[in-house]
Amino acid sequence: MVDLNPRRQRLAKEYARTQRWLGLAEMLLSAAYLGIWLATGMAATLGNLLAGLHIWLRVAALGAAIGAPLYVVTLPLAFYRGYTLPHKYEQGTQAVRDWWMDQLKGLLISVLLGGFVLELLYGLLAWQPLTWWLWLGAALLLFNVLLTNLAPLVIVPLFFKMQPLGVDFGHLQQRLLALAARANARVRGVYTLNLSSRTKGANAALMGIGNTRRIVLGDTLLQEFTADEIETVMAHELGHHVNRDIPSGILVGSVLTLGGLYVAHLALQAGMQRLGLPDPADPNTLPLLAAVLGIYQLLTGPLENAYSRWRERRADVYALQATANGPAYASALTRLANQNLSEVDPPLWVEALLYSHPALKGRIALALAFANAGSQARAA
């Protein structure tokens, strides 16, 4: 059984606290930025200048005019959070050049996908001004399913090298495939991801859906964890499949998204007169929509996190039942805390508001309690 490293936990608390403050700073900066657009009416002024353009070009131009400065303003915070801080706490392994390359790739993906959604939004507003939110919610649901399916083939390879697990890990591969078979999860194989090119942290996932689903192990996991520990970690991921957490998560996320779009619809109807806009499909409404959806996401985030923690707890239970190896799972979670610099016992308010997983202290305690119960049952 691996023990928690007291020094690493002291660093983990500092690291987590700093990340929270930086996240708050970024949120306030973004809110102030959108507030300026709303208070000054800059969108209307810019819209008048772009009035001669085709509506598609107007939407793209206004989206770029709002999004580009926000990206530039928040970029120093992103650099500090994503590069400087991980290296300061000896978690980051990425060269600064590679970090900037990742930012460029992420920006291009965001522009392409975000631009598509933005054009779709205003196209639907023009076509169905009263029910656009229903149509957009349905389109985003299909879009989400498609991206989940294509992520292992299109998105992930842009940032990481994914390759089949080598012959040196043949025995581990057979154990994981057998575990997947017992969970009735059809997978295309076991793959490894070069997480070490960016971080010292370890991770694993059941990636993709349908014909793209595969078991993915970070190379940092393979290097530091025992086969028993890796098996329990993957059993947790397979627990999400058994409990149908992926489709239910997509569904719950889509319902929350639909609620946000409806709130944005109500805000748009109420704010049009104040903004002096006769047409809801006028791109000048973009700052208002962005602000409303941002506030909605902030308010509903804790609810979504609570639902996620419940799903993660069920996956933990499945992992313990499927492997009957509480000590290995407790050891794996402890090793994750040490290696990933994860705070095992965050303040309760932090866990309630910000955590999508239960705190590691409770998860480790659950694994040890399961192990103790098994020992007592065998003794009896």
Residue pairs with C-beta under 8 A, 6 or more apart in sequence:
1 327
1 330
1 331
1 334
2 331
2 334
2 335
2 338
3 334
4 334
4 337
4 338
4 344
5 338
8 337
8 338
8 341
9 337
9 343
9 344
11 89
11 341
12 337
12 341
12 342
12 343
12 344
13 343
14 89
15 85
15 89
15 91
15 341
15 343
16 342
16 343
16 346
16 350
18 85
19 81
19 85
20 350
20 354
22 77
22 80
22 81
22 85
23 81
25 77
26 74
26 77
26 78
26 81
27 298
29 73
29 74
29 77
30 70
30 74
30 294
31 291
31 294
33 69
33 70
33 73
34 70
34 287
34 290
34 291
34 294
35 291
36 42
37 43
37 66
37 287
38 287
38 288
38 291
41 275
43 62
43 66
43 283
43 284
43 285
43 286
43 287
44 275
44 276
44 277
44 284
46 61
46 62
46 65
46 284
47 58
47 62
47 282
47 283
47 284
50 57
50 58
50 61
50 62
51 58
53 61
55 122
55 126
55 281
55 283
56 119
58 283
59 118
59 119
59 122
59 283
59 286
60 115
60 118
60 119
62 283
62 284
62 286
63 114
63 115
63 118
63 283
63 286
66 286
66 287
66 290
67 114
71 107
75 103
78 103
79 99
82 99
83 92
83 94
83 96
83 99
85 92
86 92
86 199
89 341
90 200
91 199
91 200
91 201
91 340
91 341
92 198
92 199
92 200
93 196
93 197
93 198
93 199
93 200
94 102
94 197
94 198
94 199
98 197
98 198
102 159
102 198
105 158
105 159
109 155
109 158
117 140
117 143
118 286
120 136
120 139
121 132
121 136
121 289
122 281
122 283
124 132
124 135
124 136
124 139
125 132
125 280
125 281
126 279
126 281
127 135
128 135
129 280
129 281
132 265
132 280
133 258
133 261
133 262
133 264
133 265
134 258
136 261
137 254
137 257
137 258
137 261
140 254
140 257
141 250
141 254
141 257
144 250
144 253
144 254
145 209
145 250
147 155
148 208
148 209
148 246
148 250
149 208
149 209
149 210
149 211
149 212
150 212
151 207
151 208
151 212
152 162
152 207
152 208
152 212
152 214
152 216
153 208
153 212
156 162
156 193
156 207
160 193
160 194
160 195
160 197
160 198
161 193
161 194
161 197
162 191
162 192
162 193
162 216
163 191
163 192
164 189
164 190
164 191
164 192
165 172
165 173
165 189
165 190
165 191
165 192
165 217
166 192
169 190
169 222
171 227
172 190
172 227
172 230
172 231
173 190
175 227
175 231
176 190
176 215
176 230
176 231
176 234
177 187
177 189
177 190
177 215
179 231
179 234
179 235
179 238
179 322
179 323
180 186
180 187
180 215
180 238
182 322
183 238
183 239
183 241
183 242
183 322
184 241
184 242
185 206
185 213
185 238
185 241
185 242
186 213
187 206
187 213
187 214
187 215
188 208
188 211
188 212
188 213
188 214
189 214
189 215
190 214
190 215
190 216
190 217
191 214
191 215
191 216
191 217
192 216
192 217
192 218
192 219
192 222
193 216
193 217
193 218
193 219
194 219
195 201
195 202
195 203
195 218
195 219
195 220
195 221
196 218
196 219
196 220
196 223
199 220
200 220
200 339
201 218
201 220
201 339
201 340
201 341
202 218
202 220
202 221
202 224
202 225
202 335
202 336
202 339
202 340
203 218
203 220
203 221
203 340
204 215
204 216
204 217
204 218
204 221
204 230
204 233
204 234
204 237
205 216
205 237
206 213
206 214
206 215
206 216
206 234
206 237
206 238
206 240
206 241
207 213
207 214
207 215
207 216
208 214
209 246
215 234
215 237
217 230
217 234
220 339
221 230
221 233
222 230
224 335
224 339
225 233
225 332
225 335
226 328
226 331
228 323
228 325
228 328
229 328
229 329
229 331
229 332
229 335
230 332
231 323
231 325
231 328
232 319
232 320
232 323
232 325
232 328
232 329
232 332
233 319
233 329
233 332
233 336
235 318
235 319
235 322
235 323
235 329
236 315
236 316
236 318
236 319
236 329
237 315
238 318
238 319
238 322
239 245
239 314
239 315
239 316
239 317
239 318
239 319
239 322
240 246
240 311
240 315
242 318
243 311
243 314
243 315
243 318
245 311
245 314
245 315
248 311
249 308
249 311
252 304
252 307
253 304
256 300
256 303
256 304
259 296
259 300
260 292
260 293
260 296
260 297
260 300
261 293
263 292
263 293
263 296
264 289
264 292
264 293
264 296
267 288
267 289
267 292
268 280
268 285
268 288
268 289
269 280
271 285
271 288
272 278
272 280
272 285
275 284
275 285
275 288
277 284
277 285
301 353
301 354
302 352
302 353
304 356
305 352
305 353
305 354
305 355
305 356
306 352
308 356
308 357
309 351
309 355
309 356
309 357
309 358
312 356
312 357
312 358
313 358
313 366
316 329
316 358
316 363
316 366
316 367
317 366
319 329
320 326
320 329
320 366
320 367
320 370
323 329
324 374
325 371
326 367
326 368
326 369
326 370
326 371
326 372
326 374
327 367
327 368
327 371
329 367
329 370
330 364
330 367
330 368
330 371
333 360
333 363
333 364
333 367
334 360
334 364
336 342
336 360
337 343
337 344
337 360
337 364
342 360
343 359
343 360
344 359
344 360
344 361
344 364
345 359
345 360
345 361
346 355
346 359
351 358
351 359
357 363
